[in-house]
Amino acid sequence: MPGSEVARKQHTLGGAAGIALLALALAYRFFPGLLHLEPQPEPTVATSAAGQHAPATWSAVQRRATEPPPAEPKEAPAVEVGTSLADAIRMGPPAPTSKEVAALLKRARVAEEKGFLLDPKNGAITLYRSVLTQAEGNVEAEASLERIAGALRDWALSAIDRGDEAAAQRYLAAYAELPHAEGDLLAAQTRLKTLHDILPMLTRAAELLKAGHVTEPAEENALSVYRKAAELDPGNRLVDAGLAEIERGYLDHALTEAAQDNFENADRMLGLASAIRPGSSALLETRARIDGIRRQRAETVLAQARSALDSGNADLAEELARKAQSISADLGGLDDFNQRLRNARLYASLKPGQVIRDRFLDAAGTAPAVVVVPTGQFVMGSPADEQGHADNEEPQRRVRIEVGFAMGQSEVTVGQFREFVRATKYVTDAEKLGGAAVYEESTGRIVNRAGVTWQNDYRGERATDELPVVNVSWRDAVAYLDWLSARTGKKYRLPSEAEFEYALRAGSTTRFPWGDGDPDKLVGNFTGEGDRSSPSKRSWSSAFPRYSDGYWGPAPVMKFPANPYGLYDMEGNVSEWTEDCWHDNYVRAPRDSAAWVNPGCERHVVRGGSWGSDPDQVRSAFRLAAGTDARNARVGFRVARDL
């Protein structure tokens, strides 16, 4: 019955309710065993076989007569003033019913269980109302109608969600005739009206979608119609289902493109899909699948790149690495591979600082050890205000060492040069020209002496194999390197002047490799104020103050600490030949690591300090010229090797 009618009847019977409540309370207080209030289980919804438009069946209230009664309370609950008749009756035993009312209730329960709610003759609603007509205020009938009302409201909302306007209207009409909250009815009616307004739009959108007009033409397409419907009814399930179908088309297309390695198109499809249903589970799942395909494909391509690099094809390896990166920019292992590729191009797959000892191809033995020098750039020469600066050290220029190379770990030794002479019967310029310039102890000068060769030390005495070879000309050094190249199959040569200064500085920009001032620790073999190892205890006229290296002449190689590039004796011991021809300055000099050579030049560049050099000659920028056939006790050489 309508809510207003229920309220009127409750008001009329209010006095009787009060008397009844008082009687019940007294009986419960003094005779609690006479009143057993049996708990009433909530009705549950059962699935109906009638289809989606039929209401679900309901389970009837089951009487649990076999269960023991609950514990009796010690004290009767008080009855509050203003308690309604229905509430008062629920607190007490059910009212006596006639056989006819009991039969009606039984029929109503059966109809409700079977889902027959709306039948005008034998439906549950009609039968429960008949009960109330004969037994006004019957608790079971009123509770059942309230329960059915709630179900009808839920069925109406469900019908609205699935777009069944007729069913929704039928359920709401019945709901309006039962006890209900006016706010709930109004909200449901508003949603039904919205459904009525957008149903034509949904029909049109479905037709456009079926015809393939997903986003075209611009003035009317399925996507635009669905979006207009979504503006009218946000959260509408039918609208969302239509948008999901459009989204699925883009997602399927994205997966197809990814399967064909067209990841750019796949990303474009994902972007279009994300604009339809942002953050949907389907979108996130598809994106994760494509990311997995992308990573797997990128890893496969990177593995191919590694194989290409291992086989010596750096160009193909680089191409494949770029492809792998385009597929997955954050692919693990890509940075390491690019470093390997860079090393392959710059250092023939070697690493800066790595020591190489090439074996001879046709006999036992190895070439002098060389160290891979890292590529880079530096400012070559010296500024005009540097102490000891010479005009031939300018203009300063930035030089790029872009081609990897290796340089001798130490100067070539007497023992190493001896192998060359024995193998080739080579005759040096000192032997051809009658001698070399050596240190004379009695005068403290460098003087020419007949009969001195590469086998002699700085004083003309017999040299040991560990000493750097001296008294060799530029031509002698080149002859040794040509033999070494033929013996190993690698390209050995003299270092260029730029390579020598770059390796000598080893990243420094100061006057000396260690800084601008005097050395404060043992760094190399050059003139020191504390040197007193000459036979007559001579001292240097120009030397580093408070410095002593323990040697008057050359020391055996590698007796002093290596520089940051792993090279020994770069700043001292003996000065060294370079490949470059002599030029009075750096005007028009190369800006890369190449040697500056003029065919047939008669003078070449000597770099690095020696055991007899004064402080200005130990500077990183110091250079001097020497004739191609010059032989001197202060000049030797070291090898360079192409990678």
ChimeraX attribute file (.defattr): number of C-alpha atoms within 10 A of each C-alpha:
attribute: neighborCount
match mode: 1-to-1
recipient: residues
	/A:1	14
	/A:2	11
	/A:3	13
	/A:4	10
	/A:5	11
	/A:6	13
	/A:7	11
	/A:8	11
	/A:9	13
	/A:10	17
	/A:11	14
	/A:12	11
	/A:13	13
	/A:14	16
	/A:15	11
	/A:16	12
	/A:17	21
	/A:18	19
	/A:19	11
	/A:20	15
	/A:21	22
	/A:22	14
	/A:23	12
	/A:24	20
	/A:25	20
	/A:26	13
	/A:27	15
	/A:28	21
	/A:29	16
	/A:30	11
	/A:31	12
	/A:32	16
	/A:33	13
	/A:34	10
	/A:35	13
	/A:36	14
	/A:37	13
	/A:38	16
	/A:39	10
	/A:40	11
	/A:41	11
	/A:42	11
	/A:43	14
	/A:44	13
	/A:45	15
	/A:46	14
	/A:47	15
	/A:48	15
	/A:49	12
	/A:50	12
	/A:51	9
	/A:52	15
	/A:53	14
	/A:54	15
	/A:55	23
	/A:56	23
	/A:57	21
	/A:58	23
	/A:59	17
	/A:60	20
	/A:61	15
	/A:62	10
	/A:63	11
	/A:64	12
	/A:65	8
	/A:66	6
	/A:67	8
	/A:68	8
	/A:69	13
	/A:70	10
	/A:71	8
	/A:72	12
	/A:73	11
	/A:74	9
	/A:75	11
	/A:76	16
	/A:77	11
	/A:78	11
	/A:79	14
	/A:80	10
	/A:81	7
	/A:82	9
	/A:83	13
	/A:84	17
	/A:85	23
	/A:86	15
	/A:87	12
	/A:88	18
	/A:89	18
	/A:90	14
	/A:91	15
	/A:92	17
	/A:93	14
	/A:94	13
	/A:95	12
	/A:96	10
	/A:97	14
	/A:98	11
	/A:99	9
	/A:100	11
	/A:101	20
	/A:102	13
	/A:103	13
	/A:104	20
	/A:105	23
	/A:106	15
	/A:107	17
	/A:108	27
	/A:109	24
	/A:110	18
	/A:111	22
	/A:112	25
	/A:113	22
	/A:114	22
	/A:115	24
	/A:116	21
	/A:117	25
	/A:118	18
	/A:119	13
	/A:120	11
	/A:121	9
	/A:122	14
	/A:123	20
	/A:124	29
	/A:125	25
	/A:126	16
	/A:127	25
	/A:128	25
	/A:129	20
	/A:130	17
	/A:131	24
	/A:132	18
	/A:133	12
	/A:134	14
	/A:135	16
	/A:136	13
	/A:137	19
	/A:138	23
	/A:139	17
	/A:140	18
	/A:141	24
	/A:142	21
	/A:143	14
	/A:144	20
	/A:145	22
	/A:146	16
	/A:147	15
	/A:148	21
	/A:149	23
	/A:150	18
	/A:151	18
	/A:152	24
	/A:153	22
	/A:154	17
	/A:155	23
	/A:156	28
	/A:157	22
	/A:158	16
	/A:159	20
	/A:160	26
	/A:161	19
	/A:162	14
	/A:163	20
	/A:164	19
	/A:165	17
	/A:166	14
	/A:167	19
	/A:168	27
	/A:169	18
	/A:170	14
	/A:171	21
	/A:172	22
	/A:173	16
	/A:174	17
	/A:175	23
	/A:176	18
	/A:177	12
	/A:178	21
	/A:179	21
	/A:180	18
	/A:181	12
	/A:182	11
	/A:183	9
	/A:184	12
	/A:185	15
	/A:186	12
	/A:187	11
	/A:188	20
	/A:189	19
	/A:190	12
	/A:191	18
	/A:192	23
	/A:193	13
	/A:194	16
	/A:195	24
	/A:196	16
	/A:197	14
	/A:198	21
	/A:199	17
	/A:200	12
	/A:201	18
	/A:202	21
	/A:203	13
	/A:204	17
	/A:205	26
	/A:206	21
	/A:207	14
	/A:208	19
	/A:209	18
	/A:210	11
	/A:211	11
	/A:212	12
	/A:213	17
	/A:214	20
	/A:215	16
	/A:216	13
	/A:217	10
	/A:218	11
	/A:219	8
	/A:220	15
	/A:221	21
	/A:222	27
	/A:223	24
	/A:224	18
	/A:225	23
	/A:226	24
	/A:227	18
	/A:228	15
	/A:229	25
	/A:230	18
	/A:231	11
	/A:232	14
	/A:233	16
	/A:234	12
	/A:235	12
	/A:236	20
	/A:237	15
	/A:238	18
	/A:239	26
	/A:240	18
	/A:241	12
	/A:242	19
	/A:243	22
	/A:244	18
	/A:245	13
	/A:246	19
	/A:247	25
	/A:248	16
	/A:249	14
	/A:250	22
	/A:251	25
	/A:252	15
	/A:253	17
	/A:254	27
	/A:255	23
	/A:256	16
	/A:257	19
	/A:258	22
	/A:259	15
	/A:260	10
	/A:261	16
	/A:262	15
	/A:263	22
	/A:264	14
	/A:265	16
	/A:266	23
	/A:267	17
	/A:268	15
	/A:269	20
	/A:270	23
	/A:271	16
	/A:272	15
	/A:273	24
	/A:274	19
	/A:275	10
	/A:276	18
	/A:277	16
	/A:278	14
	/A:279	11
	/A:280	13
	/A:281	10
	/A:282	17
	/A:283	22
	/A:284	14
	/A:285	12
	/A:286	17
	/A:287	19
	/A:288	12
	/A:289	14
	/A:290	23
	/A:291	16
	/A:292	12
	/A:293	18
	/A:294	22
	/A:295	19
	/A:296	15
	/A:297	18
	/A:298	25
	/A:299	21
	/A:300	14
	/A:301	21
	/A:302	25
	/A:303	17
	/A:304	17
	/A:305	26
	/A:306	22
	/A:307	14
	/A:308	18
	/A:309	21
	/A:310	14
	/A:311	10
	/A:312	14
	/A:313	14
	/A:314	20
	/A:315	14
	/A:316	16
	/A:317	25
	/A:318	20
	/A:319	13
	/A:320	22
	/A:321	25
	/A:322	18
	/A:323	16
	/A:324	25
	/A:325	18
	/A:326	15
	/A:327	24
	/A:328	19
	/A:329	13
	/A:330	12
	/A:331	17
	/A:332	14
	/A:333	10
	/A:334	19
	/A:335	13
	/A:336	10
	/A:337	19
	/A:338	15
	/A:339	13
	/A:340	19
	/A:341	23
	/A:342	17
	/A:343	18
	/A:344	20
	/A:345	16
	/A:346	22
	/A:347	23
	/A:348	18
	/A:349	18
	/A:350	18
	/A:351	19
	/A:352	19
	/A:353	16
	/A:354	15
	/A:355	18
	/A:356	19
	/A:357	13
	/A:358	17
	/A:359	15
	/A:360	17
	/A:361	12
	/A:362	9
	/A:363	9
	/A:364	7
	/A:365	14
	/A:366	16
	/A:367	20
	/A:368	21
	/A:369	17
	/A:370	24
	/A:371	23
	/A:372	28
	/A:373	26
	/A:374	23
	/A:375	18
	/A:376	13
	/A:377	16
	/A:378	18
	/A:379	18
	/A:380	24
	/A:381	24
	/A:382	25
	/A:383	16
	/A:384	14
	/A:385	8
	/A:386	14
	/A:387	13
	/A:388	15
	/A:389	19
	/A:390	18
	/A:391	13
	/A:392	18
	/A:393	19
	/A:394	18
	/A:395	16
	/A:396	16
	/A:397	16
	/A:398	13
	/A:399	20
	/A:400	20
	/A:401	20
	/A:402	13
	/A:403	17
	/A:404	23
	/A:405	23
	/A:406	26
	/A:407	29
	/A:408	24
	/A:409	25
	/A:410	23
	/A:411	29
	/A:412	25
	/A:413	22
	/A:414	21
	/A:415	16
	/A:416	18
	/A:417	19
	/A:418	17
	/A:419	13
	/A:420	16
	/A:421	14
	/A:422	9
	/A:423	9
	/A:424	11
	/A:425	10
	/A:426	14
	/A:427	11
	/A:428	22
	/A:429	22
	/A:430	23
	/A:431	16
	/A:432	10
	/A:433	12
	/A:434	14
	/A:435	21
	/A:436	28
	/A:437	24
	/A:438	25
	/A:439	21
	/A:440	15
	/A:441	14
	/A:442	9
	/A:443	8
	/A:444	13
	/A:445	11
	/A:446	18
	/A:447	14
	/A:448	17
	/A:449	16
	/A:450	14
	/A:451	14
	/A:452	25
	/A:453	29
	/A:454	29
	/A:455	19
	/A:456	21
	/A:457	24
	/A:458	29
	/A:459	18
	/A:460	22
	/A:461	12
	/A:462	13
	/A:463	20
	/A:464	15
	/A:465	16
	/A:466	15
	/A:467	21
	/A:468	30
	/A:469	32
	/A:470	31
	/A:471	27
	/A:472	26
	/A:473	25
	/A:474	26
	/A:475	16
	/A:476	22
	/A:477	22
	/A:478	19
	/A:479	15
	/A:480	21
	/A:481	22
	/A:482	14
	/A:483	16
	/A:484	22
	/A:485	16
	/A:486	14
	/A:487	18
	/A:488	19
	/A:489	13
	/A:490	15
	/A:491	14
	/A:492	23
	/A:493	22
	/A:494	24
	/A:495	28
	/A:496	21
	/A:497	25
	/A:498	27
	/A:499	25
	/A:500	25
	/A:501	24
	/A:502	26
	/A:503	24
	/A:504	25
	/A:505	26
	/A:506	19
	/A:507	14
	/A:508	17
	/A:509	16
	/A:510	16
	/A:511	22
	/A:512	22
	/A:513	24
	/A:514	20
	/A:515	12
	/A:516	13
	/A:517	10
	/A:518	14
	/A:519	17
	/A:520	10
	/A:521	11
	/A:522	12
	/A:523	21
	/A:524	24
	/A:525	27
	/A:526	30
	/A:527	30
	/A:528	27
	/A:529	16
	/A:530	16
	/A:531	21
	/A:532	17
	/A:533	15
	/A:534	13
	/A:535	9
	/A:536	10
	/A:537	10
	/A:538	14
	/A:539	17
	/A:540	17
	/A:541	9
	/A:542	14
	/A:543	21
	/A:544	19
	/A:545	14
	/A:546	13
	/A:547	19
	/A:548	22
	/A:549	22
	/A:550	15
	/A:551	18
	/A:552	24
	/A:553	22
	/A:554	22
	/A:555	21
	/A:556	19
	/A:557	20
	/A:558	18
	/A:559	14
	/A:560	17
	/A:561	13
	/A:562	16
	/A:563	18
	/A:564	15
	/A:565	20
	/A:566	21
	/A:567	23
	/A:568	23
	/A:569	28
	/A:570	29
	/A:571	27
	/A:572	26
	/A:573	34
	/A:574	32
	/A:575	30
	/A:576	26
	/A:577	30
	/A:578	27
	/A:579	22
	/A:580	21
	/A:581	23
	/A:582	23
	/A:583	17
	/A:584	11
	/A:585	15
	/A:586	18
	/A:587	12
	/A:588	8
	/A:589	16
	/A:590	15
	/A:591	16
	/A:592	16
	/A:593	22
	/A:594	19
	/A:595	18
	/A:596	18
	/A:597	15
	/A:598	11
	/A:599	6
	/A:600	8
	/A:601	12
	/A:602	13
	/A:603	18
	/A:604	23
	/A:605	21
	/A:606	26
	/A:607	29
	/A:608	26
	/A:609	30
	/A:610	27
	/A:611	26
	/A:612	26
	/A:613	23
	/A:614	18
	/A:615	19
	/A:616	20
	/A:617	23
	/A:618	26
	/A:619	28
	/A:620	28
	/A:621	30
	/A:622	22
	/A:623	21
	/A:624	17
	/A:625	17
	/A:626	19
	/A:627	17
	/A:628	19
	/A:629	18
	/A:630	20
	/A:631	28
	/A:632	27
	/A:633	31
	/A:634	27
	/A:635	27
	/A:636	26
	/A:637	28
	/A:638	26
	/A:639	27
	/A:640	25
	/A:641	21
	/A:642	17
	/A:643	18
